[in-house]
Amino acid sequence: MFTGIVAGTGTVIAVQPSAHGTTEGTTRIRIQAGEIVQDLPVGGSLAVDGVCLTGGTDRPADGVFEADVMGETLARTTLGELAAGAVVNLERCLPADGRLDGHVVQGHVDATGQIVARTNHSDWEVVRIGVPADLAPLLAEKGAIAVDGVSLTVTAVSAPEATEHWFEIGLIPATLATTGLGTKTTGARVNLEADVMAKYAARLAAFQPWTAPRNGETR
């Protein structure tokens, strides 16, 4: 489990697809992560742009994180677009005695969105992100969202009847300076993870017609 409080950024060193390609095989991603991974054990978890990845079976050089990423993850997240030199957000998993400063983040990306506008307000920015229609019901004004692994508060959402759905977030100077969101331009794709409580509520609601008592039946 993560909190969406990014510990720092890393730089992609290499992206190496296996001999089976990115669909049938895996792709190994090597990241220069620095001190964040100094005590990360083999098989330990690290969130990379909001995607929970498991460290490889071999201990790489100091400060380097390696992970094998399957085709499903590459297709559903922005990790499939990474290339050497890319900057990514990094977060270690939450220790049992740690502070939950952000919100509960699983590292399970629900969809990708696209930055459609950035509005500068001197020391901070409003960013509007377009989202798939099936993700829109999980977003609420003043609710939580993880964008590229960064825990943020939703400041505005599109209307339910909108033909194109979006939400907005505000980025303070600290977020702009210490995460990759500060340099993402209009048109860039980002990883999105909705609040886990919203996902469970939506799933329960979807089953309501099949679980509700029938006429004359008590449960």
N, C-alpha and C positions, 0 to 999 in steps of 0.2 A: 504494500500500500504506500501511496505517496501523498503529498499535501499540496503540490502545485507551487511550492516555494523553490524556485530554481536556485541551485547552489552556484551555478556558473555556466560558462559556455565551453564547448570543445570544438576542435577543428577536425574534419574528416581527413584522414591520411590516405585511405584507399577504399575502393569499393570493388570487390572481386567476385563476380558470379561463378558458380561452380560449373563443372563440365556439362551438367544437365540443363543449364540455362536458368533464367529467373522464374520460369513457370513451374517446372518439374523439380528443380533443385533448390538450393539456397544461395544466398549472397552473403559473403563475409564483409562486414563493415569494420574498419579500423579507425579509431578516433583518438586523437591526442587530447586526453581529458585532464591531465595534470594531477594535482593533489587529491582531487575528488575521489579517485579510484585507488589511492595508494594502499588502502587496507581492504579493498574489495576482494573477497575470496573467489576462487574459480567457481563458476556457476551462480555467482551473486547477481542481483538485479540492479539495473540502472535505467532510468527513464531518459530516453533520447528524443527530444522534441515531443515529449508526452507519450512515447511508446515504450512500454516496459520490455526491456531486452535482457536476456540471460547471457552472462559472460561466457566466453568459450572455455573449452576443456584444458587449454594450455595457458599458463601464466605468461602474458606478453611482457614487453619491456616496461620499466617503470613509467607510470603516467599514461600508458596506452590501454585502451579498452577495445576488446574484440568481441563481436557477436555474429552468429549465423542467423540470418533473417530469411524466413520462408516466403514463398511466392504470395501467399495469402496476405501477409503483412505488407509486403511491398506494394501490392495492388490497392490495398485499402487505406494506406497512409502515404505521407509524403516521403517516406524513407526510400521509395523506389526512384525518387528524383535526385537523391544525393549524389554528389561527385566530390572528388578530392578538392579540398579548400573550403567546402561548405562549413558554415558555423551552425552548431546545434546547441539547444538548451539541455542541460544535464541536471538530474536530481537523483540522489541516493534514496533508497526506500526508508520509510520512517521507523526508527527504533521503537521498541515497546515503551520506553520511558521518555520519548520525544514529545515536543509540543506540536499540536495540530494548528499551525498558524494559518494555513489556507483553508482547504476543504478536502474531503475524502476523494482522492483521485486513484483510480485503479491502474492507470497506464494502458487501458483498453480503449483505443480510439474508436469512436462511433462512426465518424465520417470525416471527410475533409471539406473545408469551406474555402472561399476565395475572398481576399480583401478587395472590396469594391470602392472604398473611399477612405481617405485619411484627412481629418480636419485639425489643423494646428491651432492651439489655444495658448500661445506663448510658451508656457512651461509644461504643458501636457497636451495630449492628443486624443481625439475621438476617432476610433476605427470602426468602420462598418464592414461586416463580413457576411457574404451571401452563403446560405446553407441549403441543403436538400430539403424538400418538402416534408419528408418523414422525420427529420430531426427537429423541425420547428416546434411541434407540440411539447417538446421536452425543455424548451427554453422559456424562462420567465423573467420579467423585469425585476431586478434586485436579486435574482437567483445567481447560482454559481456556474461557471463554465471554465474548462481548461482549454487554453489555446496554445498549441505547441508546448503543452505541459505546464503553462503558467496559469495559476489560479487567479481568476478575474471575476468581477461582478458585472453582470449584464445590466446596462443602463437603459436600453430601449430594445424593443422587438417589433417585428412586422405584425400587421393585423392578421387574424386567422384567415380572412378571406383574400389575402394578398396573392397575387399570381407569382411573385418572386419573393422568397422569404429571406430575412436577414436579421441580424442582431447587432447591437453596438456595445463597445466597451471603452472605458477611459484608461489611458496609459499615463501613469505618473512618471516623473523624471527617473526615479530609480528603476522602473521597469524598462523604460526606453534605453537606459544606459547599460543595464546588466543582463538583458536577454536579447535574443535574436529578433524579437518583435520590433525593436527600435529601427531595424534596417530593412524590414520586409516592405516591399513596395506594392502599389495597387496592381492587382492581377496575380499576386503570389498566392499559392495555396498554403493552408495551415491545417494542422491536425486538431480535431475537436473531440472532446469527451464531455458529454452532458453529466449533470449531477446523477449519481447512481440511484438516489431516491426517486427521481423523476422517471428513470427507466423502469424500476420495479412497479411504480404506480401505474405506468402506462401498460405494462404487461398484465397486471392484475385486472385492469379495466377491460382489456381485450378479451379476457376470459369470462367476464361478467355474464354475457348471454347464456353461457353453457353451465355456469355454476349457480345462477340464481334459482331459488325454489320455484317449482312448477305450481300451477293452481292447486290449492288444497294440500300441498306438500309442506312439511315443516322440516327444518334442518338445524 
